[in-house]
């Protein structure tokens, strides 16, 4: 897949979609925050993925470091989502 851009997009898209599907099926929202924050995170992650594909390379190493450290905010976002969702038995 290293040499196939299309195969990479397909496999990564399938893995991401499967992860979203499994998480959505295994949990249910406790409130509206649990619903809309998950939708927001999915939209944000897809938008960032697309912008990485079509955007220019980073302007400097410092920019890479800042964005890399800011990614901890995504973990906090996920924690916030998880606090507003609860396990849901599949079946």
N, C-alpha and C positions, 0 to 999 in steps of 0.2 A: 504494500500500500504506500510505501514511502515515495514511490515514483508516480503514483496515480492520484491526482488531485480529486477526481470524481469519486473514486473508491473511498478516499479518506473522508470526504463530506458525507457520503452515504453511511459509512460505518459509524462515524461520530454522531450523526443525526439519529441513527437507530439506537445507539447506546443512550443518548440523552433522552430520547422519547420513551424508551423503556424505563429508565430511571424515574422520569416524571410520572408515567403511568402507574408503576408499582407503588410509589410514594402516595399518589392520589388515592389508589385503591386501598392501601393499608392504613390510611388515616382519614378522619373526617373533621371538619371544622367545628370548633367549639362556638365560634362567633364569626361575625363578618370580617374581622381582622384575619382570622385563619384562612378565609377564602381569598380575600383580595390581596393579602400580602404574598401568598403563594403565586397567584396569577402575576402580580407585579414582578416577583423574582424571576419567573420563567420568561416574561417579556424582556426584562433587563438582560438576562443571560443570553438570550437569542440575539438581542440588539448588539451586545458586546461582541458576540461571535461573528456576526455579519460585519461589524465595523472593523474587526481585526482582519477579515478576509479582504475587504475592499479599501481600507484606509492606508495611509502612508506609514512607513516604518517610524518608530519612535525617534524624536529629534536628538535625544542624548541618553547617556547611561543614567543620569540623574532622573530623567522622566520615567525610565523603567523602574528605578528604585522606588519612586514615589507611588506609582501605580501598583507595584508589587506589595508595598506595605499597606496600601489602601484596600487591598483585597481581603484583609481581615474584617472589613465592614460587611462583606458578603457572608462570612461565617456568623457574625452577630445577627444579620438579617435572617439567616436560616434558623438560628436559635430562637429568635422572636417568633418566627412562623411555627416552629415546633411547639412552643409554649401555648399557641392558640389553636392547636390541633390535637386530637387524641387518637389512640389506636382504634382501628376498626377491623373487626374480624371479616376476612374474605370468605365468601361462600354462602 
